Every structure is written in structure tokens, then in C-alpha cells.
Amino acid sequence: MKTIKVSVVTPDGPVYDADVEMVSTKAQSGELGILPGHIPLVAPLAIGSVRLKKDGKTELIAVSGGFLEVRPEKVTILAQTAEKAEDIDVERAIRAKERAEQRLHEQHQEHIDFRRAELALQRAVNRLGVSGRNL
């Protein structure tokens, strides 16, 4: 089966680098599925998971925004943050989710940045989902 090279990179360095059969992810404009030979494309990513199909298995990576660049022979994901499912600290993600929910419930306080709290909650829920711990 044909494959395409995928690199996931963050400001802290590379997170993933392998040949896969298919890449699925969520761009800000909607879901994308990329196979070998895909037309060139650049798209901003939403908070979500990157699904990588390889040897009949699916690997998951949690990303919190960034950009996807597709070339016929390579897919590059430049993410603000990215974590493979097995590398996610579930307890830390649960604490982040609880903190974000607490901030969102404190509506009577004017100093709370609700958009920031909403994004923090989305990131935490995404990390938990990718880790397999949907709470």
C-alpha cells in the first residue's frame, strides 16, 4: 500500500515522524482526510486529534492548533502543542479540565477571561479524548 511521510513538529521539537497510509484531522474549515498523492494544501488546524493510519492500526496525536501543510509526498503539521496518546499525562489533563470548568462557573467575577478558559477546557477535553479517558 502507498504511504505518505508525516512529520508533527512543535516549538519544543519533533513529536512524530513516520510513513503512514492516511492522515485525518480537523482543520478550522472542517475535517480533512489525506492520502498519498494529495494535492498541495495549507490549512489552519483546530484543537483536535490527528489520526494516523499505519499497518491497519490508528495512532492518535492531540494538537492544540497550528498549521497543516500537504505536499504530494509529505504532510507537515506545525502545532502549538502536540502529544501522542501514550505520552499524555491524564491526571494533569483532568486537573486542567477541572480548573477551566471552575473558571467558567465563576461568571460573577469580572477578571475571568472566558475565551481563555473555554480554550483551556477544549484542550483538556481533547487530550483526555486522545488518551482514551473521555470524562
ChimeraX attribute file (.defattr): number of C-alpha atoms within 10 A of each C-alpha:
attribute: neighborCount
match mode: 1-to-1
recipient: residues
	/A:1	6
	/A:2	10
	/A:3	17
	/A:4	21
	/A:5	18
	/A:6	21
	/A:7	17
	/A:8	22
	/A:9	19
	/A:10	17
	/A:11	10
	/A:12	10
	/A:13	10
	/A:14	14
	/A:15	16
	/A:16	16
	/A:17	13
	/A:18	12
	/A:19	19
	/A:20	23
	/A:21	20
	/A:22	19
	/A:23	21
	/A:24	16
	/A:25	23
	/A:26	21
	/A:27	19
	/A:28	16
	/A:29	10
	/A:30	10
	/A:31	11
	/A:32	14
	/A:33	12
	/A:34	17
	/A:35	19
	/A:36	21
	/A:37	14
	/A:38	15
	/A:39	11
	/A:40	12
	/A:41	11
	/A:42	14
	/A:43	17
	/A:44	16
	/A:45	26
	/A:46	19
	/A:47	24
	/A:48	23
	/A:49	25
	/A:50	24
	/A:51	19
	/A:52	22
	/A:53	17
	/A:54	15
	/A:55	10
	/A:56	7
	/A:57	10
	/A:58	14
	/A:59	16
	/A:60	20
	/A:61	25
	/A:62	27
	/A:63	28
	/A:64	21
	/A:65	22
	/A:66	20
	/A:67	17
	/A:68	20
	/A:69	15
	/A:70	22
	/A:71	16
	/A:72	15
	/A:73	16
	/A:74	18
	/A:75	26
	/A:76	18
	/A:77	26
	/A:78	21
	/A:79	25
	/A:80	16
	/A:81	20
	/A:82	29
	/A:83	23
	/A:84	18
	/A:85	19
	/A:86	13
	/A:87	11
	/A:88	18
	/A:89	13
	/A:90	18
	/A:91	10
	/A:92	13
	/A:93	21
	/A:94	19
	/A:95	12
	/A:96	18
	/A:97	24
	/A:98	14
	/A:99	16
	/A:100	21
	/A:101	15
	/A:102	13
	/A:103	18
	/A:104	19
	/A:105	12
	/A:106	12
	/A:107	12
	/A:108	8
	/A:109	10
	/A:110	8
	/A:111	8
	/A:112	14
	/A:113	12
	/A:114	16
	/A:115	10
	/A:116	13
	/A:117	19
	/A:118	16
	/A:119	14
	/A:120	19
	/A:121	23
	/A:122	17
	/A:123	23
	/A:124	25
	/A:125	21
	/A:126	23
	/A:127	31
	/A:128	23
	/A:129	18
	/A:130	24
	/A:131	21
	/A:132	14
	/A:133	13
	/A:134	11
	/A:135	8
